[in-house]
Amino acid sequence: MSSLLIRNARLVNEGAITETDLLVKDGFIERIGGNLSDQRVDRAIDAKGAFLLPGVIDDQVHFREPGLTHKATIRSESRAGVAGGVTTFMEMPNTVPNALTQTLLADKYEIAAHTSLANYSFFMGASNQNLDEVLRTDPKTVCGIKVFMGSSTGNMLVDNERILDDLFRQSPMLIATHCEDEATIRANTERYRQEYGESATAALHPLIRSEEACLKSSSLAVELARRHNTRLHILHISTADELSLFQNDMPLREKRITSEVCVHHLWFDSRDYDRLGNQIKCNPAIKGPHHKEQLLAALLDDRLDIIATDHAPHTRTEKQQSYWQAPSGLPLVQHPLLMMLEFVKQDKISLETVVRKMSHAPADCFQIDRRGYVREGYWADLVIVDTDQQTPVSKQNILYQCGWSPMEGYTFGSRITHTIVSGELVYENGEFLTDRAGERISFDR
């Protein structure tokens, strides 16, 4: 491992912005101080005028490997994430085969160990048939259990009420849920298929995957968690209707029920279907403008705890199919920090809050060992951002294997200049300096 000195940085950390130097040795932050220029190091970076942030921790991505590698791989998408300041990801189990056994889960960790540029963890998947296997999951080495309480890939819809109750009652660790009521969605699908047939467009998506479907499923998850005192984390909240389920009267570390909002539910709304169509078709659906506004308000007052991406790439050809055939999901992991920095420039959120919601909060929520903060003795997962440079999004600089982005044509008002993963400088001014740097994260549980 090498040593690295970052000089003259504006460090954004734990609610404050301070000018400082920072010394990295052997993967960890060794010293944070006003003037460390006398230190002998392998590499020094002058960050004058730029901000130094803890790396983004994205707690919900779909990197498609194994089994769906025509869409993406752990290598390709972790590179895209690192270019966008994402130093750690947690990946979902609906790959092929679904990660429903400890052996299949271990296979994914083995792939990442050889190919991931970012730090990584993988969720264990739950189904109606694998409760015994789920309960074998090690809370210290796996981020959580993923439960799809709505349509998903393969054998991963958990809709058996007895199994759900047993899972919430017996789980020794965090359960993360996708909450959409399947019966409601099926009824809506049948109604709109009869009404529109093959002329249906993505504009119908928020009507089919409706507010009612989200609230009914999220309410059930919360009720189960309260009944059994389960550690519950509800992913990608998309409606104002669900916000009353969450509390903001206690510190995040004390919450038993936490929540997440994704960047696309803050950025887009139903008016964007006319322009982007299936490109922004995702589950849960992007809904009306008032939902977007109230989600941001709930993020600011701490009813919503974490910002994530739910990065879910599909090929351009797949997305160009008719509405009924086009898969749900959009690629986002290269741009979430830049998207939130746009909100900073628009005075919708502070930079300190962005760091809290994208780095500190995921670390606290999942009890990650020594990551998510810039502290001496912690792993050095760091991002340098220049808010005076621009980043245009074009086919030439999109790094997703699928080769497209709903942000294409947009120019961000900031630029990621450097990304450090587990103490190693891996990305600098548009260039990758290594092919693998990620470490398997562990948990203080």
C-alpha positions in Angstrom: 0.0 0.0 0.0 1.2 3.5 -0.8 1.0 6.8 1.1 -0.9 9.8 -0.2 -1.1 13.4 1.0 -4.0 15.7 0.1 -3.2 19.3 0.8 -5.4 22.5 1.1 -8.7 20.7 0.9 -12.0 22.0 2.0 -13.1 18.9 4.0 -16.9 18.4 4.2 -17.5 16.0 7.1 -19.8 15.6 10.1 -21.7 18.8 9.5 -18.8 21.1 9.0 -16.5 22.5 6.3 -12.9 23.0 7.3 -9.6 23.7 5.4 -7.1 21.0 6.1 -4.5 18.5 4.9 -5.1 14.7 5.1 -2.5 11.9 5.2 -3.3 8.4 4.0 -1.1 5.4 4.7 -1.6 1.7 4.1 -5.3 2.1 3.2 -6.3 4.2 6.2 -6.5 7.9 7.2 -3.5 8.4 9.4 -3.7 12.1 10.1 -6.0 15.1 9.5 -4.4 18.4 10.2 -3.8 22.0 9.3 -0.4 21.6 7.7 1.1 18.2 6.9 3.3 19.3 4.0 6.4 18.0 5.9 5.2 14.4 5.4 7.2 12.2 3.0 4.7 10.4 0.8 4.5 8.5 -2.5 2.0 11.0 -3.9 0.6 14.4 -3.1 -2.5 16.2 -4.4 -3.0 19.9 -4.1 -6.8 20.2 -3.7 -6.8 24.0 -3.3 -10.3 25.3 -4.1 -11.9 21.9 -4.2 -14.0 20.0 -1.7 -12.9 16.7 -0.1 -15.8 14.4 0.8 -16.1 10.9 2.2 -16.9 8.5 -0.6 -20.5 7.9 -1.5 -22.0 4.6 -0.2 -24.8 3.4 -2.5 -26.9 0.9 -0.7 -28.9 -0.3 -3.7 -27.5 -1.2 -7.1 -28.1 -4.0 -9.7 -24.8 -4.8 -11.4 -26.3 -7.8 -13.3 -23.5 -10.4 -12.7 -23.8 -13.3 -12.8 -26.3 -14.3 -15.6 -27.2 -10.9 -17.1 -23.8 -9.7 -18.2 -25.1 -8.5 -21.6 -26.5 -5.6 -19.6 -23.6 -5.0 -17.1 -20.8 -6.5 -15.0 -19.5 -5.8 -11.6 -16.3 -4.5 -13.2 -18.0 -2.2 -15.7 -20.5 -0.7 -13.2 -18.1 -0.3 -10.3 -15.8 1.7 -12.6 -18.8 3.9 -13.5 -19.5 4.3 -9.8 -16.0 5.2 -8.9 -15.9 7.9 -11.7 -19.0 9.4 -10.0 -17.6 9.3 -6.4 -19.2 6.1 -5.3 -16.6 4.2 -3.4 -18.8 1.5 -1.9 -21.9 -0.3 -3.2 -24.4 -2.9 -1.9 -25.8 -5.1 -4.7 -29.1 -6.8 -5.0 -29.8 -10.6 -5.3 -32.0 -10.7 -8.4 -29.1 -11.8 -10.7 -29.3 -15.2 -12.5 -29.4 -17.5 -10.7 -31.0 -15.5 -7.9 -28.7 -15.3 -4.8 -31.0 -17.5 -2.7 -28.3 -19.8 -1.2 -25.1 -19.1 0.7 -23.2 -20.8 -2.1 -24.6 -18.5 -4.8 -24.0 -15.5 -2.5 -20.4 -16.5 -2.0 -20.0 -16.8 -5.8 -20.8 -13.1 -6.2 -18.3 -12.1 -3.6 -15.7 -14.2 -5.4 -16.4 -12.3 -8.7 -16.2 -8.9 -6.9 -12.9 -9.9 -5.2 -11.3 -10.2 -8.6 -13.0 -7.4 -10.6 -14.5 -4.6 -8.4 -12.9 -1.2 -8.4 -15.2 -0.1 -5.6 -15.8 -1.6 -2.1 -18.7 -4.1 -2.1 -21.3 -6.1 -0.3 -24.1 -8.2 -1.5 -27.6 -8.8 -0.1 -28.8 -12.3 0.6 -32.1 -12.9 -1.3 -35.3 -14.2 0.3 -38.1 -16.2 -1.4 -41.1 -18.1 -0.3 -39.0 -21.3 0.0 -35.6 -20.5 1.4 -36.1 -19.2 5.0 -33.6 -21.7 6.5 -30.9 -20.6 4.1 -31.6 -16.9 4.8 -31.2 -17.5 8.5 -27.7 -18.8 8.0 -26.5 -15.4 6.7 -23.7 -13.8 8.7 -24.6 -10.3 9.9 -20.9 -9.3 10.2 -20.0 -10.0 6.6 -23.3 -9.4 4.6 -25.1 -6.1 4.4 -28.6 -7.5 4.8 -31.5 -9.6 3.6 -33.5 -8.4 0.6 -37.2 -9.0 0.4 -39.2 -8.2 -2.8 -42.7 -7.5 -1.6 -43.6 -6.7 -5.2 -42.9 -8.1 -8.7 -39.3 -9.0 -9.3 -36.9 -11.2 -11.3 -37.2 -15.0 -11.0 -38.3 -16.7 -7.8 -38.0 -13.6 -5.5 -41.5 -12.4 -4.9 -42.2 -13.0 -1.2 -46.0 -12.9 -0.9 -46.7 -15.7 1.5 -47.9 -14.0 4.7 -46.7 -16.8 7.0 -43.2 -16.8 5.4 -43.1 -13.0 5.8 -44.1 -13.2 9.4 -41.5 -15.9 10.1 -38.8 -13.9 8.3 -39.5 -10.7 10.2 -39.7 -12.6 13.5 -36.5 -14.7 13.1 -34.1 -12.4 11.1 -31.0 -11.6 13.1 -30.1 -8.7 10.8 -31.4 -5.9 8.7 -34.2 -6.6 6.2 -34.3 -4.3 3.2 -37.6 -4.3 1.3 -38.9 -3.4 -2.1 -42.5 -2.5 -1.2 -45.3 -2.6 -3.9 -48.4 -4.6 -3.4 -48.6 -7.3 -6.1 -52.3 -7.7 -6.1 -52.9 -4.0 -6.7 -50.4 -3.9 -9.5 -51.9 -6.9 -11.2 -55.4 -5.4 -11.1 -54.1 -2.1 -12.4 -52.2 -3.9 -15.2 -55.3 -5.8 -16.3 -57.4 -2.6 -16.3 -54.9 -0.6 -18.4 -54.2 -3.5 -20.8 -57.8 -3.7 -21.6 -58.2 0.0 -22.0 -55.0 0.8 -24.0 -53.7 -2.5 -25.4 -50.5 -2.1 -27.3 -50.9 1.7 -27.5 -49.9 2.0 -23.8 -46.9 4.2 -23.0 -44.7 4.8 -20.0 -46.9 7.6 -18.9 -49.2 4.9 -17.5 -46.5 3.5 -15.3 -47.3 5.6 -12.2 -51.0 4.7 -12.6 -50.2 0.9 -12.8 -47.6 0.9 -10.1 -49.6 3.3 -8.1 -49.4 5.3 -4.8 -51.9 2.8 -3.3 -49.7 -0.2 -4.2 -46.7 1.5 -2.5 -48.5 2.5 0.6 -50.2 -0.8 1.1 -47.0 -2.8 0.9 -44.9 -0.3 2.9 -47.5 -0.3 5.7 -47.4 -4.1 5.9 -43.6 -4.1 6.2 -43.7 -1.5 9.0 -46.5 -3.4 10.8 -44.4 -6.6 10.7 -41.3 -4.8 11.8 -43.1 -3.2 14.8 -44.7 -6.5 15.7 -41.4 -8.3 15.9 -39.0 -5.4 16.6 -37.2 -6.2 13.3 -34.5 -4.0 11.9 -36.3 -2.8 8.7 -35.0 -0.6 5.9 -37.5 0.3 3.2 -35.9 1.0 -0.2 -36.7 3.7 -2.8 -39.7 5.5 -1.2 -41.5 7.2 -4.1 -44.7 8.7 -2.7 -45.7 11.4 -0.3 -48.4 8.9 1.0 -45.7 6.7 2.6 -43.9 9.5 4.5 -46.1 9.3 7.6 -44.7 5.8 8.2 -41.3 7.2 9.3 -40.0 9.1 12.3 -37.6 12.0 12.7 -37.6 12.3 16.4 -34.6 10.2 17.2 -31.0 9.8 15.9 -30.6 7.5 12.9 -28.5 5.0 15.0 -31.4 4.5 17.3 -34.1 3.9 14.6 -35.4 0.4 14.0 -37.2 1.4 10.9 -35.3 3.5 8.3 -36.0 4.6 4.7 -34.3 5.6 1.5 -35.0 7.9 -1.4 -33.4 7.5 -4.8 -32.0 10.3 -6.9 -34.3 9.7 -9.8 -37.4 10.2 -7.6 -36.0 13.5 -6.5 -34.9 14.6 -10.0 -37.7 13.4 -12.4 -41.5 13.5 -12.2 -44.4 12.3 -14.4 -44.0 15.2 -16.8 -40.7 13.7 -17.9 -42.3 10.6 -19.5 -43.3 12.6 -22.6 -39.6 13.3 -23.2 -37.9 10.1 -21.9 -40.5 7.4 -22.1 -39.3 4.0 -21.1 -35.8 5.4 -20.2 -37.3 6.4 -16.9 -39.6 3.4 -16.5 -38.6 1.9 -13.1 -40.1 0.2 -10.1 -41.5 1.9 -8.0 -42.6 4.4 -10.6 -41.6 8.0 -10.9 -44.8 9.8 -10.0 -46.3 13.3 -10.0 -44.5 16.6 -9.2 -45.9 16.9 -5.7 -44.4 13.6 -4.7 -40.9 14.8 -5.7 -41.3 18.0 -3.7 -42.5 16.2 -0.6 -39.8 13.6 -0.8 -37.1 16.3 -0.8 -38.8 17.9 2.2 -38.8 14.6 4.1 -35.2 14.0 3.2 -34.3 17.4 4.8 -36.3 16.8 8.0 -34.9 13.3 8.4 -38.0 11.2 7.8 -36.0 9.8 4.8 -32.6 8.7 5.9 -30.5 7.8 2.9 -30.0 8.8 -0.8 -29.2 5.9 -3.2 -29.5 5.1 -6.9 -31.2 1.7 -7.5 -28.9 1.6 -10.5 -30.5 -0.9 -12.8 -29.1 -0.9 -16.4 -30.8 -2.5 -19.4 -29.6 -2.3 -23.0 -30.9 0.4 -25.2 -32.6 -2.2 -27.5 -34.5 -3.6 -24.5 -35.6 -0.2 -23.4 -36.8 0.7 -27.0 -39.4 -2.1 -26.9 -43.1 -1.3 -26.4 -44.2 -0.2 -22.9 -45.4 -3.7 -21.8 -42.2 -5.4 -23.0 -39.6 -2.8 -21.9 -37.9 -3.7 -18.6 -38.0 -1.4 -15.6 -34.8 0.3 -14.3 -32.4 3.0 -15.3 -28.6 3.4 -15.0 -27.5 6.1 -12.5 -24.5 5.1 -10.4 -22.1 7.3 -12.4 -24.0 10.5 -11.5 -25.7 10.6 -8.1 -23.3 12.9 -6.4 -23.3 15.3 -9.4 -27.1 15.2 -9.4 -27.2 16.2 -5.7 -24.6 18.9 -6.2 -26.9 20.5 -8.7 -29.5 20.7 -5.9 -26.8 22.3 -3.7 -26.2 24.9 -6.4 -30.0 25.5 -6.5 -30.0 26.1 -2.7 -32.4 23.1 -2.2 -30.0 21.3 0.1 -26.7 22.0 1.8 -23.4 20.2 0.9 -23.1 19.1 4.5 -26.5 17.4 4.2 -25.6 15.7 1.0 -22.6 14.2 2.6 -24.6 13.1 5.6 -27.3 11.4 3.5 -24.9 9.8 1.0 -22.0 8.8 3.2 -22.6 9.1 7.0 -26.1 7.8 7.0 -25.6 4.6 5.0 -22.6 3.8 7.2 -24.7 4.3 10.3 -27.8 2.6 9.0 -25.9 -0.6 8.0 -23.4 -0.3 10.8 -20.4 -0.5 8.4 -17.0 -0.9 10.0 -14.9 2.3 9.7 -16.3 3.8 6.6 -18.6 6.7 5.7 -16.7 9.3 7.7 -13.4 11.1 7.3 -11.8 10.2 10.6 -8.3 9.1 11.7 -8.1 5.3 11.8 -10.9 4.9 9.2 -10.6 3.5 5.8 -9.6 6.2 3.3 -12.6 6.3 0.9 -12.5 9.8 -0.4 -13.7 12.0 -3.3 -12.4 15.4 -4.5 -15.0 17.6 -6.2 -14.4 20.8 -8.1 -17.7 22.8 -8.0 -16.3 25.3 -10.5 -15.8 22.9 -13.4 -18.5 21.3 -15.5 -19.3 17.7 -16.5 -21.3 17.3 -19.7 -23.0 13.9 -20.1 -22.6 12.4 -23.5 -22.2 9.0 -25.2 -18.4 9.6 -25.2 -18.1 9.7 -21.4 -20.9 7.4 -20.2 -19.2 4.4 -18.6 -22.1 2.0 -18.1 -21.8 -1.1 -20.2 -25.3 -0.3 -21.6 -23.9 2.9 -23.1 -26.8 5.3 -22.3 -28.1 7.5 -19.5 -31.4 9.4 -18.9 -29.0 12.3 -18.1 -27.5 12.4 -21.5 -27.3 15.9 -22.9 -27.3 17.5 -19.4 -24.3 19.4 -18.2 -23.5 19.3 -14.5 -22.0 22.3 -12.7 -19.4 20.2 -10.8 -16.7 17.7 -11.6 -15.4 14.6 -9.8 -11.6 15.0 -10.1 -10.2 12.3 -7.8 -11.6 9.1 -6.1 -9.7 7.2 -3.5 -10.9 3.6 -2.6 -9.6 1.9 0.5 -6.5 4.2 0.4 -5.7 3.8 -3.2 -6.0 6.6 -5.8 -8.0 4.9 -8.5 -9.5 7.7 -10.5 -7.9 11.1 -11.5 -9.2 13.6 -13.9 -11.0 11.2 -16.1 -8.4 8.4 -16.0 -8.4 5.1 -14.1 -5.1 4.3 -12.5 -5.9 0.7 -11.6 -8.3 -2.2 -12.5 -9.1 -3.4 -8.9 -9.0 -1.7 -5.5 -12.3 -2.6 -3.8 -12.4 -4.4 -0.5 -15.3 -6.5 1.0 -16.8 -4.3 3.6 -17.6 -5.6 7.1 -20.2 -4.6 9.7 -19.9 -3.7 13.4 -22.9 -5.8 14.5 
